[in-house]
Amino acid sequence: MDTFNNPNQMPPISEQVEKKSVGPLIAVIIILALIIIGGLYFLRARSSQKSYVAPTEQTDTVTKSLNQQSSSDNLNSIEKDLNATNLDNLDQGAAAIKAELQ
């Protein structure tokens, strides 16, 4: 049969059944199972961690002093608030958190 002379004529299709291997399918299933097991392990480890809850009843003196500022936008009032604000102890909360984490 000459297919070069008549391009509309297709060669006969052989009915051979290809054997597909099951190996790639099993590999995909194993990889998915490992991903799911790893995710469950991560969620369990994450849920057992302690979460930090900020104390709500204790009031910080620095926070109190910062909240007692005037609401006026007058320049003299702003300067008075700035001079009254003590910025030296702003990191005392960070030191307490660092001490608690260690």
Chimera marker file (.cmm) of the C-alpha trace (Angstrom):
<marker_set name="trace">
<marker id="1" x="0.000" y="0.000" z="0.000" r="1" g="1" b="0" radius="0.5"/>
<marker id="2" x="1.520" y="3.255" z="-1.070" r="1" g="1" b="0" radius="0.5"/>
<marker id="3" x="0.517" y="6.159" z="1.188" r="1" g="1" b="0" radius="0.5"/>
<marker id="4" x="2.705" y="8.695" z="-0.566" r="1" g="1" b="0" radius="0.5"/>
<marker id="5" x="0.569" y="8.717" z="-3.719" r="1" g="1" b="0" radius="0.5"/>
<marker id="6" x="-2.764" y="9.053" z="-1.956" r="1" g="1" b="0" radius="0.5"/>
<marker id="7" x="-2.493" y="11.114" z="1.289" r="1" g="1" b="0" radius="0.5"/>
<marker id="8" x="-6.161" y="10.529" z="2.172" r="1" g="1" b="0" radius="0.5"/>
<marker id="9" x="-5.613" y="6.855" z="2.560" r="1" g="1" b="0" radius="0.5"/>
<marker id="10" x="-4.390" y="5.898" z="6.055" r="1" g="1" b="0" radius="0.5"/>
<marker id="11" x="-2.361" y="2.788" z="6.772" r="1" g="1" b="0" radius="0.5"/>
<marker id="12" x="-4.181" y="0.081" z="8.679" r="1" g="1" b="0" radius="0.5"/>
<marker id="13" x="-4.169" y="0.484" z="12.444" r="1" g="1" b="0" radius="0.5"/>
<marker id="14" x="-2.860" y="-2.518" z="14.219" r="1" g="1" b="0" radius="0.5"/>
<marker id="15" x="-4.861" y="-3.559" z="17.220" r="1" g="1" b="0" radius="0.5"/>
<marker id="16" x="-2.060" y="-4.135" z="19.632" r="1" g="1" b="0" radius="0.5"/>
<marker id="17" x="-2.860" y="-3.520" z="23.245" r="1" g="1" b="0" radius="0.5"/>
<marker id="18" x="-0.055" y="-1.781" z="25.060" r="1" g="1" b="0" radius="0.5"/>
<marker id="19" x="0.826" y="-3.121" z="28.463" r="1" g="1" b="0" radius="0.5"/>
<marker id="20" x="1.065" y="-0.296" z="30.945" r="1" g="1" b="0" radius="0.5"/>
<marker id="21" x="3.124" y="-0.726" z="34.048" r="1" g="1" b="0" radius="0.5"/>
<marker id="22" x="1.676" y="-0.172" z="37.484" r="1" g="1" b="0" radius="0.5"/>
<marker id="23" x="4.962" y="1.139" z="38.920" r="1" g="1" b="0" radius="0.5"/>
<marker id="24" x="4.367" y="4.874" z="38.348" r="1" g="1" b="0" radius="0.5"/>
<marker id="25" x="0.871" y="4.636" z="39.844" r="1" g="1" b="0" radius="0.5"/>
<marker id="26" x="2.203" y="2.956" z="42.976" r="1" g="1" b="0" radius="0.5"/>
<marker id="27" x="4.967" y="5.579" z="43.263" r="1" g="1" b="0" radius="0.5"/>
<marker id="28" x="2.412" y="8.409" z="43.085" r="1" g="1" b="0" radius="0.5"/>
<marker id="29" x="0.257" y="6.748" z="45.746" r="1" g="1" b="0" radius="0.5"/>
<marker id="30" x="3.260" y="6.297" z="48.045" r="1" g="1" b="0" radius="0.5"/>
<marker id="31" x="4.346" y="9.938" z="47.587" r="1" g="1" b="0" radius="0.5"/>
<marker id="32" x="0.832" y="11.205" z="48.338" r="1" g="1" b="0" radius="0.5"/>
<marker id="33" x="0.647" y="9.014" z="51.446" r="1" g="1" b="0" radius="0.5"/>
<marker id="34" x="3.971" y="10.409" z="52.684" r="1" g="1" b="0" radius="0.5"/>
<marker id="35" x="2.790" y="13.986" z="52.120" r="1" g="1" b="0" radius="0.5"/>
<marker id="36" x="-0.436" y="13.338" z="54.024" r="1" g="1" b="0" radius="0.5"/>
<marker id="37" x="1.385" y="11.649" z="56.926" r="1" g="1" b="0" radius="0.5"/>
<marker id="38" x="3.883" y="14.537" z="57.079" r="1" g="1" b="0" radius="0.5"/>
<marker id="39" x="1.060" y="17.074" z="57.125" r="1" g="1" b="0" radius="0.5"/>
<marker id="40" x="-0.717" y="15.270" z="59.957" r="1" g="1" b="0" radius="0.5"/>
<marker id="41" x="2.527" y="15.096" z="61.938" r="1" g="1" b="0" radius="0.5"/>
<marker id="42" x="3.106" y="18.829" z="61.414" r="1" g="1" b="0" radius="0.5"/>
<marker id="43" x="-0.437" y="19.694" z="62.532" r="1" g="1" b="0" radius="0.5"/>
<marker id="44" x="-0.129" y="17.531" z="65.646" r="1" g="1" b="0" radius="0.5"/>
<marker id="45" x="3.217" y="19.104" z="66.567" r="1" g="1" b="0" radius="0.5"/>
<marker id="46" x="1.824" y="22.593" z="65.934" r="1" g="1" b="0" radius="0.5"/>
<marker id="47" x="-1.281" y="22.024" z="68.057" r="1" g="1" b="0" radius="0.5"/>
<marker id="48" x="0.760" y="20.801" z="71.034" r="1" g="1" b="0" radius="0.5"/>
<marker id="49" x="2.852" y="23.981" z="71.190" r="1" g="1" b="0" radius="0.5"/>
<marker id="50" x="2.122" y="26.472" z="73.936" r="1" g="1" b="0" radius="0.5"/>
<marker id="51" x="0.766" y="29.760" z="72.726" r="1" g="1" b="0" radius="0.5"/>
<marker id="52" x="1.666" y="33.014" z="74.413" r="1" g="1" b="0" radius="0.5"/>
<marker id="53" x="-1.281" y="34.817" z="75.948" r="1" g="1" b="0" radius="0.5"/>
<marker id="54" x="-0.606" y="38.390" z="76.925" r="1" g="1" b="0" radius="0.5"/>
<marker id="55" x="-1.600" y="39.217" z="80.474" r="1" g="1" b="0" radius="0.5"/>
<marker id="56" x="-4.757" y="41.313" z="80.428" r="1" g="1" b="0" radius="0.5"/>
<marker id="57" x="-5.127" y="42.107" z="84.112" r="1" g="1" b="0" radius="0.5"/>
<marker id="58" x="-1.667" y="43.543" z="84.620" r="1" g="1" b="0" radius="0.5"/>
<marker id="59" x="-1.222" y="47.110" z="83.495" r="1" g="1" b="0" radius="0.5"/>
<marker id="60" x="2.157" y="48.379" z="82.455" r="1" g="1" b="0" radius="0.5"/>
<marker id="61" x="3.209" y="51.716" z="83.937" r="1" g="1" b="0" radius="0.5"/>
<marker id="62" x="4.832" y="52.823" z="80.689" r="1" g="1" b="0" radius="0.5"/>
<marker id="63" x="1.626" y="52.111" z="78.791" r="1" g="1" b="0" radius="0.5"/>
<marker id="64" x="-0.371" y="54.067" z="81.369" r="1" g="1" b="0" radius="0.5"/>
<marker id="65" x="1.928" y="57.054" z="81.028" r="1" g="1" b="0" radius="0.5"/>
<marker id="66" x="1.706" y="56.974" z="77.232" r="1" g="1" b="0" radius="0.5"/>
<marker id="67" x="-2.093" y="56.808" z="77.340" r="1" g="1" b="0" radius="0.5"/>
<marker id="68" x="-2.367" y="59.873" z="79.605" r="1" g="1" b="0" radius="0.5"/>
<marker id="69" x="-1.472" y="62.328" z="76.891" r="1" g="1" b="0" radius="0.5"/>
<marker id="70" x="-3.557" y="65.275" z="75.880" r="1" g="1" b="0" radius="0.5"/>
<marker id="71" x="-5.782" y="65.129" z="72.824" r="1" g="1" b="0" radius="0.5"/>
<marker id="72" x="-5.160" y="68.779" z="71.982" r="1" g="1" b="0" radius="0.5"/>
<marker id="73" x="-3.321" y="69.681" z="68.791" r="1" g="1" b="0" radius="0.5"/>
<marker id="74" x="-1.975" y="72.896" z="70.249" r="1" g="1" b="0" radius="0.5"/>
<marker id="75" x="1.817" y="73.169" z="69.874" r="1" g="1" b="0" radius="0.5"/>
<marker id="76" x="2.356" y="73.946" z="73.567" r="1" g="1" b="0" radius="0.5"/>
<marker id="77" x="0.228" y="70.952" z="74.566" r="1" g="1" b="0" radius="0.5"/>
<marker id="78" x="2.171" y="68.634" z="72.250" r="1" g="1" b="0" radius="0.5"/>
<marker id="79" x="5.494" y="69.899" z="73.619" r="1" g="1" b="0" radius="0.5"/>
<marker id="80" x="4.267" y="69.414" z="77.202" r="1" g="1" b="0" radius="0.5"/>
<marker id="81" x="3.269" y="65.797" z="76.400" r="1" g="1" b="0" radius="0.5"/>
<marker id="82" x="6.615" y="65.167" z="74.711" r="1" g="1" b="0" radius="0.5"/>
<marker id="83" x="8.564" y="66.450" z="77.704" r="1" g="1" b="0" radius="0.5"/>
<marker id="84" x="6.427" y="64.409" z="80.107" r="1" g="1" b="0" radius="0.5"/>
<marker id="85" x="6.934" y="61.172" z="78.162" r="1" g="1" b="0" radius="0.5"/>
<marker id="86" x="9.711" y="58.926" z="79.494" r="1" g="1" b="0" radius="0.5"/>
<marker id="87" x="11.101" y="56.883" z="76.614" r="1" g="1" b="0" radius="0.5"/>
<marker id="88" x="13.942" y="55.285" z="78.586" r="1" g="1" b="0" radius="0.5"/>
<marker id="89" x="11.996" y="52.204" z="79.727" r="1" g="1" b="0" radius="0.5"/>
<marker id="90" x="10.136" y="51.307" z="76.543" r="1" g="1" b="0" radius="0.5"/>
<marker id="91" x="11.988" y="48.011" z="76.125" r="1" g="1" b="0" radius="0.5"/>
<marker id="92" x="11.189" y="46.635" z="79.572" r="1" g="1" b="0" radius="0.5"/>
<marker id="93" x="8.327" y="44.561" z="78.127" r="1" g="1" b="0" radius="0.5"/>
<marker id="94" x="10.659" y="43.017" z="75.563" r="1" g="1" b="0" radius="0.5"/>
<marker id="95" x="13.085" y="42.024" z="78.323" r="1" g="1" b="0" radius="0.5"/>
<marker id="96" x="10.255" y="40.356" z="80.259" r="1" g="1" b="0" radius="0.5"/>
<marker id="97" x="9.131" y="38.398" z="77.197" r="1" g="1" b="0" radius="0.5"/>
<marker id="98" x="12.707" y="37.358" z="76.443" r="1" g="1" b="0" radius="0.5"/>
<marker id="99" x="13.167" y="36.178" z="80.035" r="1" g="1" b="0" radius="0.5"/>
<marker id="100" x="9.912" y="34.218" z="79.871" r="1" g="1" b="0" radius="0.5"/>
<marker id="101" x="10.892" y="32.477" z="76.634" r="1" g="1" b="0" radius="0.5"/>
<marker id="102" x="14.225" y="31.300" z="78.048" r="1" g="1" b="0" radius="0.5"/>
<link id1="1" id2="2" r="1" g="1" b="0" radius="0.2"/>
<link id1="2" id2="3" r="1" g="1" b="0" radius="0.2"/>
<link id1="3" id2="4" r="1" g="1" b="0" radius="0.2"/>
<link id1="4" id2="5" r="1" g="1" b="0" radius="0.2"/>
<link id1="5" id2="6" r="1" g="1" b="0" radius="0.2"/>
<link id1="6" id2="7" r="1" g="1" b="0" radius="0.2"/>
<link id1="7" id2="8" r="1" g="1" b="0" radius="0.2"/>
<link id1="8" id2="9" r="1" g="1" b="0" radius="0.2"/>
<link id1="9" id2="10" r="1" g="1" b="0" radius="0.2"/>
<link id1="10" id2="11" r="1" g="1" b="0" radius="0.2"/>
<link id1="11" id2="12" r="1" g="1" b="0" radius="0.2"/>
<link id1="12" id2="13" r="1" g="1" b="0" radius="0.2"/>
<link id1="13" id2="14" r="1" g="1" b="0" radius="0.2"/>
<link id1="14" id2="15" r="1" g="1" b="0" radius="0.2"/>
<link id1="15" id2="16" r="1" g="1" b="0" radius="0.2"/>
<link id1="16" id2="17" r="1" g="1" b="0" radius="0.2"/>
<link id1="17" id2="18" r="1" g="1" b="0" radius="0.2"/>
<link id1="18" id2="19" r="1" g="1" b="0" radius="0.2"/>
<link id1="19" id2="20" r="1" g="1" b="0" radius="0.2"/>
<link id1="20" id2="21" r="1" g="1" b="0" radius="0.2"/>
<link id1="21" id2="22" r="1" g="1" b="0" radius="0.2"/>
<link id1="22" id2="23" r="1" g="1" b="0" radius="0.2"/>
<link id1="23" id2="24" r="1" g="1" b="0" radius="0.2"/>
<link id1="24" id2="25" r="1" g="1" b="0" radius="0.2"/>
<link id1="25" id2="26" r="1" g="1" b="0" radius="0.2"/>
<link id1="26" id2="27" r="1" g="1" b="0" radius="0.2"/>
<link id1="27" id2="28" r="1" g="1" b="0" radius="0.2"/>
<link id1="28" id2="29" r="1" g="1" b="0" radius="0.2"/>
<link id1="29" id2="30" r="1" g="1" b="0" radius="0.2"/>
<link id1="30" id2="31" r="1" g="1" b="0" radius="0.2"/>
<link id1="31" id2="32" r="1" g="1" b="0" radius="0.2"/>
<link id1="32" id2="33" r="1" g="1" b="0" radius="0.2"/>
<link id1="33" id2="34" r="1" g="1" b="0" radius="0.2"/>
<link id1="34" id2="35" r="1" g="1" b="0" radius="0.2"/>
<link id1="35" id2="36" r="1" g="1" b="0" radius="0.2"/>
<link id1="36" id2="37" r="1" g="1" b="0" radius="0.2"/>
<link id1="37" id2="38" r="1" g="1" b="0" radius="0.2"/>
<link id1="38" id2="39" r="1" g="1" b="0" radius="0.2"/>
<link id1="39" id2="40" r="1" g="1" b="0" radius="0.2"/>
<link id1="40" id2="41" r="1" g="1" b="0" radius="0.2"/>
<link id1="41" id2="42" r="1" g="1" b="0" radius="0.2"/>
<link id1="42" id2="43" r="1" g="1" b="0" radius="0.2"/>
<link id1="43" id2="44" r="1" g="1" b="0" radius="0.2"/>
<link id1="44" id2="45" r="1" g="1" b="0" radius="0.2"/>
<link id1="45" id2="46" r="1" g="1" b="0" radius="0.2"/>
<link id1="46" id2="47" r="1" g="1" b="0" radius="0.2"/>
<link id1="47" id2="48" r="1" g="1" b="0" radius="0.2"/>
<link id1="48" id2="49" r="1" g="1" b="0" radius="0.2"/>
<link id1="49" id2="50" r="1" g="1" b="0" radius="0.2"/>
<link id1="50" id2="51" r="1" g="1" b="0" radius="0.2"/>
<link id1="51" id2="52" r="1" g="1" b="0" radius="0.2"/>
<link id1="52" id2="53" r="1" g="1" b="0" radius="0.2"/>
<link id1="53" id2="54" r="1" g="1" b="0" radius="0.2"/>
<link id1="54" id2="55" r="1" g="1" b="0" radius="0.2"/>
<link id1="55" id2="56" r="1" g="1" b="0" radius="0.2"/>
<link id1="56" id2="57" r="1" g="1" b="0" radius="0.2"/>
<link id1="57" id2="58" r="1" g="1" b="0" radius="0.2"/>
<link id1="58" id2="59" r="1" g="1" b="0" radius="0.2"/>
<link id1="59" id2="60" r="1" g="1" b="0" radius="0.2"/>
<link id1="60" id2="61" r="1" g="1" b="0" radius="0.2"/>
<link id1="61" id2="62" r="1" g="1" b="0" radius="0.2"/>
<link id1="62" id2="63" r="1" g="1" b="0" radius="0.2"/>
<link id1="63" id2="64" r="1" g="1" b="0" radius="0.2"/>
<link id1="64" id2="65" r="1" g="1" b="0" radius="0.2"/>
<link id1="65" id2="66" r="1" g="1" b="0" radius="0.2"/>
<link id1="66" id2="67" r="1" g="1" b="0" radius="0.2"/>
<link id1="67" id2="68" r="1" g="1" b="0" radius="0.2"/>
<link id1="68" id2="69" r="1" g="1" b="0" radius="0.2"/>
<link id1="69" id2="70" r="1" g="1" b="0" radius="0.2"/>
<link id1="70" id2="71" r="1" g="1" b="0" radius="0.2"/>
<link id1="71" id2="72" r="1" g="1" b="0" radius="0.2"/>
<link id1="72" id2="73" r="1" g="1" b="0" radius="0.2"/>
<link id1="73" id2="74" r="1" g="1" b="0" radius="0.2"/>
<link id1="74" id2="75" r="1" g="1" b="0" radius="0.2"/>
<link id1="75" id2="76" r="1" g="1" b="0" radius="0.2"/>
<link id1="76" id2="77" r="1" g="1" b="0" radius="0.2"/>
<link id1="77" id2="78" r="1" g="1" b="0" radius="0.2"/>
<link id1="78" id2="79" r="1" g="1" b="0" radius="0.2"/>
<link id1="79" id2="80" r="1" g="1" b="0" radius="0.2"/>
<link id1="80" id2="81" r="1" g="1" b="0" radius="0.2"/>
<link id1="81" id2="82" r="1" g="1" b="0" radius="0.2"/>
<link id1="82" id2="83" r="1" g="1" b="0" radius="0.2"/>
<link id1="83" id2="84" r="1" g="1" b="0" radius="0.2"/>
<link id1="84" id2="85" r="1" g="1" b="0" radius="0.2"/>
<link id1="85" id2="86" r="1" g="1" b="0" radius="0.2"/>
<link id1="86" id2="87" r="1" g="1" b="0" radius="0.2"/>
<link id1="87" id2="88" r="1" g="1" b="0" radius="0.2"/>
<link id1="88" id2="89" r="1" g="1" b="0" radius="0.2"/>
<link id1="89" id2="90" r="1" g="1" b="0" radius="0.2"/>
<link id1="90" id2="91" r="1" g="1" b="0" radius="0.2"/>
<link id1="91" id2="92" r="1" g="1" b="0" radius="0.2"/>
<link id1="92" id2="93" r="1" g="1" b="0" radius="0.2"/>
<link id1="93" id2="94" r="1" g="1" b="0" radius="0.2"/>
<link id1="94" id2="95" r="1" g="1" b="0" radius="0.2"/>
<link id1="95" id2="96" r="1" g="1" b="0" radius="0.2"/>
<link id1="96" id2="97" r="1" g="1" b="0" radius="0.2"/>
<link id1="97" id2="98" r="1" g="1" b="0" radius="0.2"/>
<link id1="98" id2="99" r="1" g="1" b="0" radius="0.2"/>
<link id1="99" id2="100" r="1" g="1" b="0" radius="0.2"/>
<link id1="100" id2="101" r="1" g="1" b="0" radius="0.2"/>
<link id1="101" id2="102" r="1" g="1" b="0" radius="0.2"/>
</marker_set>
